[in-house]
């Protein structure tokens, strides 16, 4: 009996952790794309902008448009976009 209860609790904990990490909108975005990132450039940009103030260059903006990046948008004022 305690073994079954332990398994049920473990499955419940794992399910809660997995589903609690993303909103319904985020799951929708993930399901509509076949990969986590659109490209290596997208992955590099996302890794670079995990914490703190976003660092966005004109090249990043151009790549995002050309490669059709998805996910949560990082918005910055036009004056904050770096040269390159």
C-alpha positions as CSV (number, residue, x, y, z in Angstrom):
1,X,0.0,0.0,0.0
2,X,2.7,2.5,0.9
3,X,4.6,1.6,-2.3
4,X,1.6,2.5,-4.4
5,X,1.0,5.7,-2.5
6,X,4.7,6.6,-3.0
7,X,4.4,6.1,-6.7
8,X,1.2,8.2,-6.9
9,X,2.8,11.0,-5.0
10,X,5.9,10.8,-7.3
11,X,3.8,10.9,-10.5
12,X,1.8,13.8,-9.1
13,X,4.9,15.8,-8.1
14,X,6.5,15.2,-11.5
15,X,3.3,16.2,-13.4
16,X,2.9,19.3,-11.3
17,X,6.5,20.4,-11.9
18,X,6.3,19.8,-15.7
19,X,3.0,21.5,-16.2
20,X,3.6,24.3,-13.8
21,X,6.5,25.7,-15.7
22,X,4.6,27.3,-18.7
23,X,1.4,29.2,-19.2
24,X,-1.2,28.0,-21.7
25,X,0.0,30.6,-24.2
26,X,3.6,29.4,-23.8
27,X,2.5,25.8,-24.3
28,X,0.6,26.8,-27.5
29,X,3.8,28.5,-28.9
30,X,5.9,25.4,-28.1
31,X,3.4,23.0,-29.7
32,X,3.2,25.1,-32.9
33,X,7.0,24.9,-33.5
34,X,9.1,21.8,-34.1
35,X,12.1,23.1,-32.2
36,X,12.8,25.1,-29.1
37,X,14.7,27.8,-31.1
38,X,14.3,28.9,-34.7
39,X,18.1,28.9,-35.2
40,X,21.5,29.0,-33.5
41,X,21.3,32.8,-33.6
42,X,17.9,32.6,-31.8
43,X,19.4,30.4,-29.1
44,X,22.5,32.6,-28.7
45,X,20.3,35.7,-28.4
46,X,18.0,34.0,-25.8
47,X,20.9,32.8,-23.7
48,X,22.5,36.2,-23.7
49,X,19.3,37.9,-22.6
50,X,18.2,35.6,-19.8
51,X,18.9,38.1,-16.9
52,X,19.1,41.8,-16.5
53,X,18.5,44.5,-19.1
54,X,18.1,43.0,-22.7
55,X,21.0,43.6,-25.1
56,X,19.5,44.0,-28.6
57,X,21.5,45.0,-31.7
58,X,20.2,45.9,-35.1
59,X,21.6,42.6,-36.4
60,X,19.4,40.8,-33.8
61,X,16.3,42.6,-35.0
62,X,17.1,41.7,-38.6
63,X,17.8,38.1,-37.7
64,X,14.6,37.8,-35.8
65,X,12.6,39.0,-38.7
66,X,14.5,37.0,-41.3
67,X,14.4,33.7,-39.3
68,X,10.9,34.2,-37.8
69,X,11.9,33.8,-34.2
70,X,9.1,32.9,-31.7
71,X,8.6,33.0,-28.0
72,X,8.2,35.8,-25.5
73,X,9.1,39.0,-27.2
74,X,11.8,41.3,-25.6
75,X,10.8,44.9,-26.1
76,X,13.2,47.7,-25.9
77,X,12.9,51.4,-26.8
78,X,14.3,52.3,-30.2
79,X,17.1,54.3,-28.5
80,X,18.2,51.2,-26.7
81,X,19.0,49.1,-29.8
82,X,22.8,48.8,-30.1
83,X,24.6,49.5,-33.3
84,X,26.2,46.0,-33.8
